[in-house]
């Protein structure tokens, strides 16, 4: 730790405890903006302007910009086409250090997933129940974004001057495999020495993240009634065999440990059937079989697996499971990309910020830090694969991400402010 860091840590702890209501208010202010990602378009603009004002009040240099303004954005190999960034700006604030220290960026996405059915109240009217702050995006990931902002606020009000630069970034379009907003930030330049992505990890330090693909897998056949001896191939039968296989495929994958060092204790590679469609759903009745059956599937993978490898793993396992005639037949399944393939990524195990974050988590929580790969895919790969800045994922405790009654634990948000503030102190260095 930097000189006098213990004394600074105690002051930071006292500040976080004394400013509980302000920290919670910062999260509530963000939740109250509807920033739902609408897949092609989005509603992030008003909240991004609000954040610009928040960062400027902290005397940070700010830039509000459209991803489309960044030179080389659409030409970049990681750009995913088909999105509209009209009125969807990124915002970044920079607090300049006095010089001689390392820089760090806290990169969060401001968009949320769609409202899942079953919310007990309005998802944009946050409420508190005990230690839980409920609201859409509270956990994923407006809580972590607010904690990074309040960490800067804490050091500012305590008069602690850093030597390295600190950046707070809020990007658009991360949900649904977006990440173009994050890509624009990397192309924009100013690559800091390290990044923290405040996705919800339940305070685990995650130097890696999983990847995944959302495919629409189409099974084709023929229809009608065989009055004249026609061969009828109902694609639903092939699709049903495939869906039955997927359950066994998921179970088999989850019996094997993941790759070291970040996933050797992991037993979770989900395979999720998200939608099944066959037949004319608008017809009052159907008196013959469909010619196509679509099965939408989300499948995750570990770092080091690309999209084609994942596809071949799936098809080869299906063939071994009894689907060889389907895979190699005239009506072989067709794969359509629903969103971008999200590659997993990881950083070097000896990157010094990993240990620093683990130490801070242990100091603040009083418990041994969990250092592991994140159990989800996110936009951290844009740092780790497409920039020189290594990214670590670390965010609050809570539950119900992408589900009704999402919440973040308030106590963990206060702890996160401490962890982030002291990470800035130790990583960036302070003036004597």
Phi, psi and omega per residue, in radians:
X1 nan 2.733 3.134
X2 -1.212 2.827 3.113
X3 -0.937 2.426 3.122
X4 1.107 0.347 -3.095
X5 -1.143 -0.596 3.127
X6 -1.068 -0.736 3.119
X7 -1.154 -0.688 3.105
X8 -1.126 -0.731 -3.123
X9 -1.047 -0.691 3.120
X10 -1.154 -0.699 3.114
X11 -1.154 -0.692 3.107
X12 -1.109 -0.748 3.127
X13 -1.056 -0.790 3.129
X14 -1.113 -0.688 3.133
X15 -1.110 -0.793 -3.122
X16 -1.067 -0.750 3.131
X17 -1.142 -0.664 -3.111
X18 -1.321 -0.317 -3.061
X19 -2.006 0.531 3.140
X20 -0.951 -0.826 -3.079
X21 -1.130 -0.638 3.130
X22 -1.194 -0.677 3.116
X23 -1.111 -0.810 3.127
X24 -1.111 -0.696 -3.135
X25 -1.083 -0.650 3.125
X26 -1.081 -0.710 3.107
X27 -1.184 -0.786 -3.130
X28 -1.020 -0.753 3.135
X29 -0.994 -0.660 -3.139
X30 -1.296 -0.702 -3.126
X31 -1.085 -0.613 -3.059
X32 -1.161 -0.244 3.019
X33 -1.519 2.270 3.031
X34 -1.366 1.887 -3.124
X35 -2.115 0.641 -3.098
X36 -1.107 2.297 3.050
X37 -1.346 2.125 -3.100
X38 -1.751 0.510 3.050
X39 1.247 -1.029 3.111
X40 -1.639 -0.777 3.119
X41 -1.978 -3.036 3.137
X42 -2.819 3.028 -3.032
X43 -2.178 0.638 -3.020
X44 -1.470 -0.254 -2.884
X45 -0.995 -0.888 -3.055
X46 -1.066 -0.708 -3.138
X47 -1.196 -0.616 3.125
X48 -1.166 -0.653 3.050
X49 -1.140 -0.689 3.065
X50 -1.040 -0.799 -3.128
X51 -1.114 -0.653 3.090
X52 -0.995 -0.754 3.102
X53 -1.132 -0.684 3.112
X54 -1.082 -0.778 -3.126
X55 -1.204 -0.654 3.103
X56 -1.160 -0.591 3.086
X57 -1.130 -0.388 3.060
X58 -1.564 0.185 3.133
X59 1.054 0.618 3.041
X60 -1.626 2.518 3.019
X61 -1.271 2.233 -3.035
X62 -2.067 2.703 3.048
X63 -2.469 2.092 3.064
X64 -1.897 2.055 -2.999
X65 -2.548 2.645 3.042
X66 -1.437 2.436 3.036
X67 -0.942 -0.546 -3.115
X68 -1.175 -0.309 3.138
X69 -1.346 -0.264 -3.042
X70 -1.426 2.146 -3.132
X71 -1.089 2.279 3.128
X72 1.485 0.116 -3.085
X73 -1.055 -0.991 -3.095
X74 -1.253 -0.379 -3.111
X75 -1.497 -0.213 -3.067
X76 -1.171 2.444 -3.122
X77 -1.096 -0.354 3.129
X78 -1.588 -0.037 3.115
X79 -1.202 2.365 3.097
X80 -1.921 2.102 -3.011
X81 -1.338 2.959 3.007
X82 1.694 0.101 -3.116
X83 -1.841 2.692 3.117
X84 -2.005 2.082 -3.108
X85 -1.871 0.420 3.011
X86 -1.115 2.217 3.122
X87 0.994 0.682 3.104
X88 -2.345 1.290 -3.051
X89 -1.515 2.630 2.870
X90 -1.438 2.767 3.013
X91 -2.414 2.458 3.095
X92 -2.426 2.435 3.049
X93 -2.093 2.444 -3.124
X94 -2.174 2.206 3.023
X95 -1.825 1.882 -3.062
X96 -1.222 2.362 3.040
X97 -1.498 3.008 -3.114
X98 -1.373 -0.200 3.081
X99 2.017 2.581 3.065
X100 1.585 -0.046 -3.137
X101 -1.932 2.957 3.099
X102 -1.430 2.667 -3.102
X103 -1.798 2.767 -3.128
X104 -2.592 2.555 3.066
X105 -2.165 2.437 3.002
X106 -1.863 1.963 -3.012
X107 -1.976 2.032 -3.130
X108 -2.161 2.715 2.998
X109 -1.780 2.447 -3.088
X110 -1.626 -0.312 -3.130
X111 -1.341 2.663 3.079
X112 -2.034 2.887 3.001
X113 -1.249 3.037 3.106
X114 -1.202 2.867 -3.141
X115 -1.333 1.991 3.092
X116 -1.223 2.531 3.111
X117 -1.152 2.514 3.046
X118 1.942 0.084 3.094
X119 -1.080 2.395 -3.133
X120 -1.398 -0.338 3.067
X121 -2.491 3.129 3.085
X122 -1.100 2.272 -3.121
X123 -1.204 -0.231 3.131
X124 -1.835 0.199 3.046
X125 -2.111 1.440 -2.988
X126 -1.026 2.599 3.048
X127 -2.441 2.728 -3.098
X128 -1.996 2.320 3.051
X129 -2.339 1.802 -3.074
X130 1.128 -2.120 -3.118
X131 -1.637 0.132 -3.052
X132 -1.850 2.262 3.015
X133 -1.850 1.947 -3.080
X134 -1.624 2.565 3.056
X135 2.690 2.685 -3.118
X136 -1.158 2.123 -3.121
X137 1.596 -0.076 -3.131
X138 -1.004 -0.698 -3.110
X139 -1.649 -0.691 -3.055
X140 -2.212 1.565 -0.071
X141 -2.508 0.679 -3.111
X142 -1.249 -0.449 3.082
X143 -1.115 -0.807 3.125
X144 -1.155 -0.683 3.087
X145 -1.060 -0.824 3.139
X146 -1.085 -0.672 3.138
X147 -1.109 -0.663 3.121
X148 -1.174 -0.665 3.095
X149 -1.132 -0.787 -3.093
X150 -1.226 -0.415 3.041
X151 -1.155 -0.717 3.055
X152 -1.122 -0.734 3.111
X153 -1.032 -0.759 -3.136
X154 -1.021 -0.927 -3.104
X155 -1.123 -0.616 3.114
X156 -1.113 -0.829 -3.091
X157 -1.254 -0.413 3.074
X158 -1.493 -0.060 3.104
X159 1.262 0.457 -3.124
X160 -1.619 2.043 -3.070
X161 -1.723 2.180 -3.131
X162 -1.596 2.679 3.082
X163 -1.546 -0.576 3.109
X164 -1.664 2.826 3.139
X165 -1.353 2.537 3.015
X166 -2.103 2.271 3.126
X167 -2.092 2.398 3.029
X168 -2.004 2.106 -3.069
X169 -2.102 2.358 3.027
X170 -2.167 2.020 -3.052
X171 -1.906 2.772 3.108
X172 -1.713 2.812 2.907
X173 1.045 1.018 2.996
X174 -1.729 -0.659 -3.112
X175 -1.115 2.807 -3.142
X176 1.022 0.670 3.089
X177 1.172 0.493 -3.118
X178 -1.180 -1.638 3.075
X179 1.248 0.006 3.055
X180 -1.165 -0.599 3.086
X181 -1.087 -0.738 3.101
X182 -1.146 -0.684 3.087
X183 -1.049 -0.773 -3.141
X184 -1.021 -0.679 3.105
X185 -1.112 -0.597 -3.137
X186 -1.311 -0.673 3.125
X187 -1.195 -0.569 -3.108
X188 -0.982 -0.532 3.049
X189 1.778 -2.879 -3.087
X190 1.174 0.828 -3.001
X191 -1.169 1.980 3.116
X192 -1.294 3.001 -3.094
X193 -1.329 -0.352 3.134
X194 -2.775 2.767 3.094
X195 -2.321 2.511 2.957
X196 -2.081 2.220 3.092
X197 -1.826 1.926 -3.020
X198 -1.380 0.644 3.018
X199 -1.074 2.700 -3.050
X200 -1.270 1.867 -3.134
X201 -1.982 0.098 -3.053
X202 1.026 0.692 3.093
X203 1.177 0.220 2.992
X204 -1.353 2.507 3.070
X205 -1.567 2.084 -2.985
X206 -2.138 1.750 3.104
X207 -1.451 0.159 -3.137
X208 -2.598 2.783 3.056
X209 -2.453 2.676 3.116
X210 -1.361 2.940 3.027
X211 -2.005 -3.140 3.129
X212 -3.074 2.808 3.113
X213 -2.318 2.448 2.993
X214 -1.984 1.883 -3.100
X215 -1.932 2.575 2.854
X216 -1.752 1.915 -3.099
X217 -1.723 2.080 -3.014
X218 -1.850 2.247 3.056
X219 -1.907 2.290 -3.092
X220 -1.990 2.793 3.125
X221 -2.851 -2.751 3.105
X222 -2.198 2.850 -3.076
X223 -2.310 3.136 3.126
X224 1.888 -2.983 3.108
X225 -2.111 2.360 -2.971
X226 -1.415 0.963 3.136
X227 -1.144 -0.501 -3.098
X228 -2.001 0.426 3.087
X229 1.445 0.283 3.115
X230 -1.111 2.645 3.048
X231 -1.560 2.050 -3.127
X232 -1.786 2.228 3.112
X233 -2.097 1.836 3.139
X234 -1.492 2.027 -3.077
X235 -1.178 -0.292 -3.139
X236 -1.147 -0.563 3.138
X237 -1.153 -0.768 3.095
X238 -1.138 -0.709 3.132
X239 -1.134 -0.691 -3.130
X240 -1.178 -0.639 3.064
X241 -1.115 -0.689 3.122
X242 -1.156 -0.755 -3.127
X243 -1.158 -0.655 3.070
X244 -1.099 -0.708 3.097
X245 -1.085 -0.668 -3.067
X246 -1.015 -0.620 3.107
X247 -1.125 -0.752 3.104
X248 -1.199 -0.631 3.112
X249 -1.073 -0.796 3.120
X250 -1.097 -0.780 -3.132
X251 -1.083 -0.732 -3.133
X252 -1.139 -0.724 3.139
X253 -1.151 -0.632 -3.096
X254 -1.349 -0.110 3.051
X255 -1.496 -0.216 -3.103
X256 -1.830 2.410 3.091
X257 -1.202 2.685 3.095
X258 -1.445 3.140 -3.087
X259 -1.280 2.528 3.035
X260 -1.281 2.726 0.005
X261 -1.622 -0.198 -2.937
X262 -1.571 -0.344 -3.037
X263 -2.193 0.281 -3.072
X264 -1.174 -0.342 3.076
X265 -1.849 0.175 -3.086
X266 -1.512 2.432 3.087
X267 -2.339 0.664 -3.013
X268 -2.434 1.740 2.995
X269 -2.212 1.529 -3.004
X270 -1.171 2.550 2.974
X271 -2.181 1.986 -2.991
X272 -2.126 2.063 2.987
X273 -1.374 1.987 -3.054
X274 -1.674 -0.382 3.136
X275 -2.878 2.538 3.046
X276 -2.288 2.345 -3.067
X277 -2.472 2.259 3.064
X278 -2.736 2.580 3.100
X279 1.396 2.954 3.132
X280 -1.518 1.796 -3.077
X281 -1.313 -0.179 3.138
X282 -1.617 -0.270 -3.121
X283 -1.294 2.534 3.132
X284 -1.117 -0.516 3.021
X285 -2.784 2.793 3.111
X286 -2.140 2.271 -3.113
X287 -1.956 0.259 3.028
X288 -2.652 2.911 -3.079
X289 -1.322 2.855 3.124
X290 -1.367 2.821 3.059
X291 -1.663 -0.329 3.101
X292 -2.388 2.653 2.999
X293 -2.394 2.159 -3.129
X294 -1.771 2.334 3.036
X295 -2.167 1.984 3.097
X296 -1.573 2.234 -3.033
X297 -2.372 2.296 2.987
X298 -1.775 2.183 -3.115
X299 -2.280 2.261 -3.120
X300 -1.743 2.820 -3.129
X301 -2.595 2.894 3.122
X302 -1.524 2.851 3.045
X303 -0.954 2.511 3.140
X304 1.704 -0.121 3.108
X305 -1.806 2.209 3.087
X306 -1.675 3.102 -3.022
X307 -1.115 -0.742 -3.113
X308 -1.185 -0.669 3.094
X309 -1.096 -0.713 3.122
X310 -1.133 -0.732 3.121
X311 -1.080 -0.791 -3.120
X312 -1.184 -0.638 3.067
X313 -1.022 -0.751 -3.129
X314 -1.155 -0.847 -3.087
X315 -1.172 -0.706 3.139
X316 -1.157 -0.677 3.098
X317 -1.169 -0.659 3.108
X318 -1.127 -0.726 3.118
X319 -1.082 -0.749 3.132
X320 -1.178 -0.447 -3.092
X321 -1.472 0.024 3.139
X322 2.008 0.019 -3.112
X323 -1.729 0.351 -3.070
X324 -1.061 -0.714 -3.136
X325 -1.157 -0.547 3.111
X326 -1.268 -0.797 -3.094
X327 -1.132 -0.679 -3.067
X328 -1.738 0.010 -3.076
X329 -1.457 -3.118 -3.100
X330 -1.192 -0.318 3.130
X331 -1.990 0.837 3.137
X332 -1.067 2.534 -3.131
X333 -1.063 2.481 3.132
X334 -1.892 2.392 -3.095
X335 -1.823 2.184 3.049
X336 -2.071 2.348 -3.113
X337 -1.385 2.119 3.105
X338 -1.521 -0.652 3.065
X339 -2.400 3.099 3.069
X340 -1.105 2.625 2.936
X341 -1.234 2.242 3.127
X342 -1.710 1.846 -3.138
X343 -1.301 2.505 2.965
X344 -1.225 2.823 3.117
X345 -2.663 2.826 3.132
X346 -2.687 2.808 3.107
X347 -2.033 2.967 -3.094
X348 -1.103 2.379 -3.118
X349 -1.063 -0.396 -3.100
X350 -1.661 0.181 3.100
X351 -1.090 2.167 -2.942
X352 -1.093 -0.455 -3.112
X353 -1.170 -0.432 3.127
X354 -1.038 -0.898 3.132
X355 -1.132 -0.662 3.129
X356 -1.093 -0.767 3.126
X357 -1.141 -0.731 3.110
X358 -1.046 -0.740 3.110
X359 -1.088 -0.721 -3.140
X360 -1.170 -0.713 3.107
X361 -1.073 -0.756 3.138
X362 -1.145 -0.727 -3.135
X363 -1.124 -0.742 -3.062
X364 -1.325 -0.715 -3.055
X365 -1.588 -0.365 -3.057
X366 1.325 0.192 -3.133
X367 -2.194 2.709 3.106
X368 -1.089 2.328 -3.110
X369 -1.256 2.492 2.997
X370 -1.604 2.116 3.089
X371 -2.036 1.980 -3.021
X372 -2.774 3.001 3.010
X373 -1.288 2.516 3.098
X374 -1.120 2.470 -3.117
X375 -1.473 0.477 -3.101
X376 -2.663 2.944 3.011
X377 -1.687 2.547 3.089
X378 -2.725 -2.940 -3.041
X379 -1.543 0.150 3.133
X380 -1.033 -0.441 -3.134
X381 -1.085 -0.427 3.119
X382 -1.134 -0.563 3.020
X383 -1.307 -0.909 -2.947
X384 -1.293 -0.456 -3.119
X385 -1.878 -0.339 -3.021
X386 -2.263 0.342 3.060
X387 -2.733 2.883 3.094
X388 -1.458 0.081 -3.067
X389 -1.674 2.000 3.066
X390 -1.234 2.403 -3.094
X391 -2.074 2.386 3.064
X392 -2.085 2.463 -3.116
X393 -1.763 2.242 3.137
X394 -2.737 2.066 -3.120
X395 -2.584 -2.996 -2.931
X396 -1.341 3.016 2.995
X397 -1.536 2.688 3.110
X398 2.867 -2.740 -3.119
X399 -2.902 3.002 3.028
X400 1.207 0.609 2.999
X401 -1.085 2.353 -3.140
X402 1.090 0.463 -3.098
X403 -2.474 2.888 3.120
X404 -1.122 2.601 3.098
X405 0.996 0.844 3.022
X406 -1.090 2.483 3.113
X407 -2.605 2.716 2.984
X408 -2.033 2.551 3.087
X409 -1.421 2.137 -3.060
X410 -1.075 -0.709 3.141
X411 -1.027 -0.641 3.138
X412 -1.247 -0.524 3.085
X413 -1.156 -0.712 3.079
X414 -1.121 -0.734 3.094
X415 -1.094 -0.656 -3.127
X416 -1.162 -0.651 3.066
X417 -1.034 -0.775 3.084
X418 -1.055 -0.857 -3.091
X419 -1.071 -0.795 -3.127
X420 -1.149 -0.774 -3.108
X421 -1.078 -0.786 -3.124
X422 -1.280 -0.451 3.017
X423 -1.156 -0.732 3.055
X424 -1.039 -0.755 -3.127
X425 -1.083 -0.884 -3.035
X426 -1.328 -0.592 -3.115
X427 -1.402 -0.788 -3.056
X428 -1.483 -0.411 -3.071
X429 1.414 2.734 3.141
X430 -2.159 2.770 3.017
X431 -1.201 2.622 3.126
X432 -1.116 nan nan
